[in-house]
């Protein structure tokens, strides 16, 4: 998964905002969403029927939403953020990561399982960099 020595990656320490292991019956798919603003996050949560009671300061945080997987670690280098975690069949996980460490505008997020298989990915563009 990691193409460079560990010391070259910035650990981002995902902060769990919501975790629901028994949300819907599992269809075996894993989805990853990355949000840079409140409006996009709220629209997707409404579409999915997820209620988030915690507010997020998007000037300092990005929000990750995973379906079918819980993100437990995140490492950033260059244009890529590597996410790892644990299976969460039928569940969802909402986590926040610090926004200030990203030094590129375009970021690729890739979620991997314990066997280094890429499960899902998302690309974002940060503005104001």
N, C-alpha and C positions, 0 to 999 in steps of 0.2 A: 504494500500500500504506500509506504513512505519511500520516496525516491532520493531523499537527502538524509543526512544524519539528524537525529532527534533534536539536537541543539539548534538547528536551523528553523524549527517550527515554533510558532507562538501558541501556547495552550490557551484556550478560550473559556474553559470551565462553564459549560451550560448550566443555567439556573432554571430548575423546573418551575413552571407557572401553573401547569395543569397536567395531570396524569390519570387516564381512565383506562384500566385494563379490560373492562367489559362493556365497551361502547356499542359495538354492532357485531353480528356474526362475521367471522373472518372469511374473506374471499382469497386469502393467500397473497394479496398484493401489498407492496410497501410503497407509500407515497411520501414525498418530501416537498415542503413548501417553505420558502424563505421570504419574510416580509420586512420591508424597509419603512413602512408607514402604517398608521392606525387604520386608515380607511380601507386599504387592501386587506388587512388582517380581519377587520370586522366583517367585510363582505364575504370572505371565505368561511369564516366561522358560522355566519348565518346560513350560508348555502349548505354547510355540512351539519348544521344543527348542534353546534358545540357552543357552550356558554363559558366564557372566560371572565372571572370576577376580578382578576388582578389587572391593574392598569400598567402600561409600559411607557417609559420615556424613550421615544424613538430617536431622540437626539443623541442618546448614549447606548442604545441597544438595537439589535436586530432580533426578530422572533423566528424560531424554527417550529414548524408543525410537521410531525411525522405521524403517519397512519400505519399501524402494524409494526412499529418499531419504536423503541425508546433510545434517545441519544444520550450517551453517558460521557462521551469525550469529543472534543473538537480541537483541531490543530490547523493553524493557518500559516501559509507561506506563499508569497507571490500572488498568483491568480487563483489559488486553490485552497479550499477549506476541506479537510478530511474529517468526516464524522464517523464515529463508531458507536455501537451500543448493543442492545439486546432485543430479541424478538418480543413482540407484544401483539400476538394475533388477536384481531378484533378490537384492538385498543388504539388510543391516540396519546401523543405526548406533545405538549407545548413548552418550549424552553426559550430563554433569552440568552444571548451572548453579547459581549461588549462590542460596540461599533468602532471604538476609537483605534483599535489595532490594525485595521485594514488600511494599507497604504497604496492600494490600486483601486481603480474605479470599477472594473469588471471582475466579479468573483464567481468562480465555479465551486459549488458545494457538491460533494460526493459522499454518499452514505454507503459504508461497507459493513458486511457481516464478519464474524470471527474467522471465516475462511478466506478473507480478502476478496470476496465477490462483491462487485458493485451492485447495490440493490436499487438505488434511486439517485437522482441528481437534479440540481436546479442551478440556474444562472441568474445573477442579479447585476444591476448597474447602480452604483452609489453616486449620488449627486453631491455637489459641494465639496469635492475633493481637490 
